[in-house]
Amino acid sequence: MTGEPARVRQMWHLMEPLHAVLYYAPAAFGEAAALGYDTEGRWASYFAWRAAPLGAAGADEVVRRFHSFAPSVVDRHVPAAWAVADPDAVLAARLRAVDRTYRALFEDRVEGAGFAEAAALARRAAEAAASGVPGGLGAANSALPWPDAPHLTLWQAATVLREHRGDGHIAALTGAGLDPVESLVSFAAVGAAAPEVFASRGWSAEEWGAARLRLQERGLLTADGTATDAGRELRAKVELRTDEEAAAPWRALGEAGRERLVQLLGEPWLEVIGSGLLPSENTLGIGKA
């Protein structure tokens, strides 16, 4: 991949870990426990942290906006999450969790000029994403007030940008005629991650198998579950459209601003990756697709 789509993909790979560390950090589980969430697993807090910008959303809306989760998984956590804590309380705790996590990872550098410059650049890009999918997670996060601290601004900008990209990705998958479970099956089929990695999304073996059969009937999968040439071509088109839908914020920032942000975030990115907090193989296919 070359040109603008490659640069857009690079920015996603750079920003995603800075956002996603929230879902795995000890400080986040501590804040979730203080609110009253069950922290034996990560899903109760995950659904609360990620869905809170939507307000007290019901299960149907979360299924639609998150796309990849089986409805049965969402039903276990939504709307029960809002009986534990209301969305405003969750959003406040979310920022506290990010503050504690970033300070643990980056120490006093969060107060430095580098973080302030990176936050300003990332916010400029994120503000250009405000006109994304109406009602989507990108728009919902864009509507939140910006925090004062630069490191929190950086995290919120990364969140707006990743959810803006995610909204576009859902549109691309839908446009390709892939329902949620078919989206995962087809992604596994091109080697983005092992099928077992997607088990966290809650689809049963029967649902997964039925989706494989539907994709085989469309000529997109072989009998052993790997992608055919047509299947790979379809996924490539999905990823290209996703990059195109995610490009506007980076165009608004400009090439010089984008390159400066890459330079500023290189070291923090390495530290997040090296922290061991994030899984080495993930459902997003980062590093593989």
C-alpha positions as CSV (number, residue, x, y, z in Angstrom):
1,M,0.0,0.0,0.0
2,T,1.4,3.4,-1.0
3,G,0.3,7.1,-1.0
4,E,-2.4,8.6,1.2
5,P,-4.0,5.3,2.3
6,A,-0.6,4.0,3.6
7,R,-0.1,7.2,5.6
8,V,-3.6,7.0,7.0
9,R,-3.0,3.4,8.0
10,Q,0.3,4.4,9.6
11,M,-1.4,7.0,11.8
12,W,-4.0,4.4,12.9
13,H,-1.2,2.0,13.9
14,L,0.5,4.8,15.8
15,M,-2.6,6.2,17.6
16,E,-4.5,3.0,18.4
17,P,-2.2,1.7,21.2
18,L,-2.3,5.1,22.9
19,H,-6.1,4.8,23.0
20,A,-6.5,1.1,23.7
21,V,-4.2,0.9,26.7
22,L,-7.1,2.1,28.8
23,Y,-8.9,-1.2,28.4
24,Y,-6.0,-3.2,29.9
25,A,-4.3,-0.8,32.4
26,P,-4.4,-1.7,36.2
27,A,-5.4,1.9,36.9
28,A,-8.5,1.5,34.7
29,F,-9.6,-1.6,36.6
30,G,-9.0,0.3,39.8
31,E,-11.3,3.1,38.7
32,A,-13.9,0.7,37.4
33,A,-13.9,-1.2,40.7
34,A,-14.3,2.0,42.6
35,L,-17.4,2.7,40.6
36,G,-18.8,-0.7,41.4
37,Y,-18.0,-2.7,38.3
38,D,-17.0,-6.4,38.3
39,T,-13.3,-6.4,37.4
40,E,-12.8,-10.2,37.4
41,G,-12.9,-9.9,33.6
42,R,-12.4,-6.8,31.4
43,W,-15.7,-6.7,29.7
44,A,-17.9,-4.9,32.3
45,S,-15.5,-2.0,32.4
46,Y,-14.8,-2.1,28.6
47,F,-18.5,-1.7,27.7
48,A,-18.9,1.1,30.2
49,W,-15.7,3.0,29.2
50,R,-16.4,2.7,25.5
51,A,-20.2,3.2,25.4
52,A,-20.4,6.1,27.9
53,P,-20.1,8.9,25.3
54,L,-23.3,7.6,23.7
55,G,-25.2,8.3,27.0
56,A,-27.3,5.6,28.6
57,A,-27.4,3.6,25.4
58,G,-29.4,0.4,25.2
59,A,-28.1,-2.9,24.0
60,D,-29.4,-2.6,20.5
61,E,-27.5,0.7,19.9
62,V,-24.3,-0.7,21.4
63,V,-24.6,-3.8,19.2
64,R,-24.9,-1.5,16.2
65,R,-22.2,0.9,17.1
66,F,-19.6,-1.7,18.3
67,H,-20.6,-4.0,15.4
68,S,-18.3,-7.0,16.1
69,F,-19.9,-8.3,19.4
70,A,-22.5,-10.9,19.5
71,P,-25.8,-9.5,20.9
72,S,-25.7,-12.0,23.7
73,V,-22.4,-10.5,25.0
74,V,-23.7,-7.0,24.9
75,D,-26.9,-8.0,26.6
76,R,-24.9,-9.2,29.6
77,H,-23.4,-5.7,30.2
78,V,-25.8,-3.2,28.6
79,P,-27.9,-1.5,29.9
80,A,-26.8,-3.0,33.3
81,A,-23.7,-0.8,33.1
82,W,-25.8,2.3,33.8
83,A,-27.3,0.9,36.9
84,V,-23.8,0.7,38.4
85,A,-22.8,4.2,37.4
86,D,-24.3,6.8,35.1
87,P,-22.4,7.7,31.9
88,D,-21.2,11.1,33.3
89,A,-19.6,9.3,36.2
90,V,-18.0,6.8,33.9
91,L,-16.6,9.5,31.7
92,A,-15.0,11.3,34.7
93,A,-13.5,8.0,35.9
94,R,-12.3,7.2,32.4
95,L,-10.2,10.4,32.4
96,R,-8.9,9.6,35.9
97,A,-7.9,6.2,34.6
98,V,-6.1,7.6,31.6
99,D,-4.3,10.2,33.8
100,R,-3.1,7.5,36.2
101,T,-2.1,5.2,33.3
102,Y,-0.2,7.8,31.3
103,R,1.6,9.1,34.4
104,A,2.6,5.5,35.2
105,L,3.9,4.9,31.7
106,F,5.5,8.3,30.9
107,E,6.1,9.8,34.3
108,D,6.8,13.6,34.4
109,R,7.1,13.8,30.6
110,V,3.3,14.2,30.5
111,E,4.0,17.8,31.7
112,G,6.6,18.4,29.0
113,A,6.6,20.4,25.8
114,G,6.6,17.3,23.6
115,F,3.3,16.1,25.0
116,A,1.8,19.5,24.8
117,E,2.8,19.8,21.1
118,A,1.6,16.3,20.3
119,A,-1.7,17.0,22.0
120,A,-2.3,20.2,20.0
121,L,-1.6,18.5,16.7
122,A,-3.7,15.4,17.6
123,R,-6.6,17.7,18.6
124,R,-6.4,19.6,15.3
125,A,-6.8,16.3,13.5
126,A,-9.6,15.1,15.8
127,E,-11.6,18.3,15.4
128,A,-11.5,17.7,11.6
129,A,-13.2,14.3,12.3
130,A,-16.2,15.9,14.0
131,S,-18.4,15.6,10.9
132,G,-18.3,11.8,10.9
133,V,-21.1,9.3,10.9
134,P,-24.1,10.8,12.7
135,G,-24.7,9.0,16.0
136,G,-21.5,7.0,15.7
137,L,-18.9,6.7,18.4
138,G,-16.6,9.1,16.6
139,A,-19.2,11.9,16.7
140,A,-20.2,11.0,20.3
141,N,-16.6,11.4,21.5
142,S,-16.1,14.5,19.4
143,A,-19.0,16.1,21.3
144,L,-17.3,15.7,24.7
145,P,-15.6,18.7,26.3
146,W,-11.8,18.7,25.9
147,P,-9.8,18.1,29.0
148,D,-7.2,20.8,30.1
149,A,-4.2,18.5,30.6
150,P,-2.2,17.9,27.4
151,H,-1.8,14.2,28.0
152,L,-5.6,13.8,28.5
153,T,-6.2,15.8,25.4
154,L,-3.9,13.5,23.5
155,W,-5.7,10.4,24.7
156,Q,-9.1,12.0,23.8
157,A,-7.9,13.0,20.4
158,A,-6.6,9.4,19.8
159,T,-10.0,8.1,20.9
160,V,-12.0,10.4,18.6
161,L,-9.7,9.4,15.7
162,R,-10.0,5.7,16.3
163,E,-13.7,5.8,16.7
164,H,-14.1,8.0,13.6
165,R,-12.1,5.4,11.7
166,G,-14.2,2.6,13.3
167,D,-17.4,4.2,12.1
168,G,-16.1,4.3,8.6
169,H,-14.9,0.7,8.8
170,I,-18.4,-0.4,9.8
171,A,-19.8,1.5,6.8
172,A,-17.2,-0.2,4.5
173,L,-18.1,-3.7,5.9
174,T,-21.8,-3.1,5.5
175,G,-21.2,-1.8,2.0
176,A,-19.4,-5.0,1.2
177,G,-22.3,-7.1,2.3
178,L,-20.6,-8.4,5.5
179,D,-22.6,-8.8,8.6
180,P,-20.8,-8.6,12.0
181,V,-19.8,-12.3,12.3
182,E,-19.0,-12.5,8.6
183,S,-16.8,-9.5,9.1
184,L,-14.7,-11.4,11.7
185,V,-14.7,-14.6,9.8
186,S,-13.5,-12.9,6.6
187,F,-10.8,-11.0,8.6
188,A,-9.5,-14.2,10.2
189,A,-9.5,-15.8,6.7
190,V,-6.9,-13.3,5.4
191,G,-4.6,-14.0,8.4
192,A,-5.3,-10.9,10.5
193,A,-5.5,-13.1,13.6
194,A,-6.2,-16.6,14.5
195,P,-10.0,-17.5,14.7
196,E,-9.5,-18.2,18.5
197,V,-8.6,-14.5,19.0
198,F,-12.1,-13.5,17.9
199,A,-13.7,-15.8,20.4
200,S,-13.9,-12.8,22.8
201,R,-16.6,-11.3,20.6
202,G,-19.0,-14.0,21.8
203,W,-20.2,-15.7,18.6
204,S,-21.0,-19.4,19.1
205,A,-19.3,-22.1,17.1
206,E,-22.6,-22.6,15.3
207,E,-22.8,-18.9,14.4
208,W,-19.2,-18.8,13.2
209,G,-19.6,-22.0,11.2
210,A,-22.8,-20.7,9.5
211,A,-21.0,-17.4,8.6
212,R,-18.2,-19.5,7.1
213,L,-20.7,-21.4,5.0
214,R,-22.3,-18.2,3.8
215,L,-19.0,-16.8,2.7
216,Q,-18.1,-20.1,1.0
217,E,-21.3,-19.9,-1.0
218,R,-20.3,-16.4,-2.1
219,G,-16.9,-17.7,-3.3
220,L,-15.0,-15.7,-0.6
221,L,-13.7,-18.7,1.5
222,T,-12.3,-22.1,0.7
223,A,-13.5,-25.2,2.5
224,D,-10.7,-24.9,5.1
225,G,-11.7,-21.4,6.0
226,T,-9.0,-19.4,4.2
227,A,-9.8,-16.6,1.9
228,T,-10.1,-17.1,-1.8
229,D,-8.6,-14.6,-4.2
230,A,-12.1,-13.0,-4.3
231,G,-12.2,-13.0,-0.5
232,R,-8.8,-11.3,-0.3
233,E,-9.9,-8.7,-2.9
234,L,-13.0,-7.9,-1.0
235,R,-11.2,-7.4,2.2
236,A,-8.6,-5.2,0.5
237,K,-11.4,-3.1,-0.8
238,V,-12.9,-2.8,2.7
239,E,-9.6,-1.7,4.1
240,L,-9.0,0.8,1.3
241,R,-12.4,2.3,1.8
242,T,-11.8,2.4,5.6
243,D,-8.5,4.3,5.0
244,E,-10.3,6.7,2.6
245,E,-13.1,7.4,5.1
246,A,-10.4,8.0,7.8
247,A,-8.3,10.4,5.7
248,A,-10.0,13.8,6.2
249,P,-8.4,14.5,9.7
250,W,-4.9,13.9,8.4
251,R,-5.5,16.0,5.3
252,A,-6.6,18.8,7.6
253,L,-3.5,18.4,9.7
254,G,-1.3,18.6,6.7
255,E,1.8,16.6,5.8
256,A,4.2,18.6,7.9
257,G,1.9,18.4,11.0
258,R,1.3,14.6,10.4
259,E,5.1,14.0,10.2
260,R,5.7,16.0,13.3
261,L,3.1,14.0,15.2
262,V,4.8,10.8,14.1
263,Q,8.1,12.1,15.4
264,L,6.6,13.2,18.7
265,L,4.7,10.0,19.4
266,G,7.3,7.4,18.3
267,E,8.8,7.0,21.8
268,P,5.5,6.9,23.7
269,W,4.2,4.4,21.2
270,L,7.2,2.2,21.8
271,E,6.7,2.5,25.6
272,V,3.0,1.4,25.4
273,I,3.9,-1.5,23.1
274,G,6.8,-2.5,25.4
275,S,4.7,-2.2,28.6
276,G,3.2,-5.6,28.1
277,L,-0.3,-4.3,28.8
278,L,-1.6,-4.8,25.3
279,P,-2.2,-8.3,23.8
280,S,0.4,-9.4,21.2
281,E,-2.3,-10.6,18.9
282,N,-5.5,-8.6,18.5
283,T,-8.8,-8.5,16.7
284,L,-7.9,-5.4,14.8
285,G,-5.1,-7.1,12.9
286,I,-2.6,-4.4,13.6
287,G,0.7,-5.4,12.2
288,K,-0.9,-8.0,9.9
289,A,-3.5,-6.4,7.8
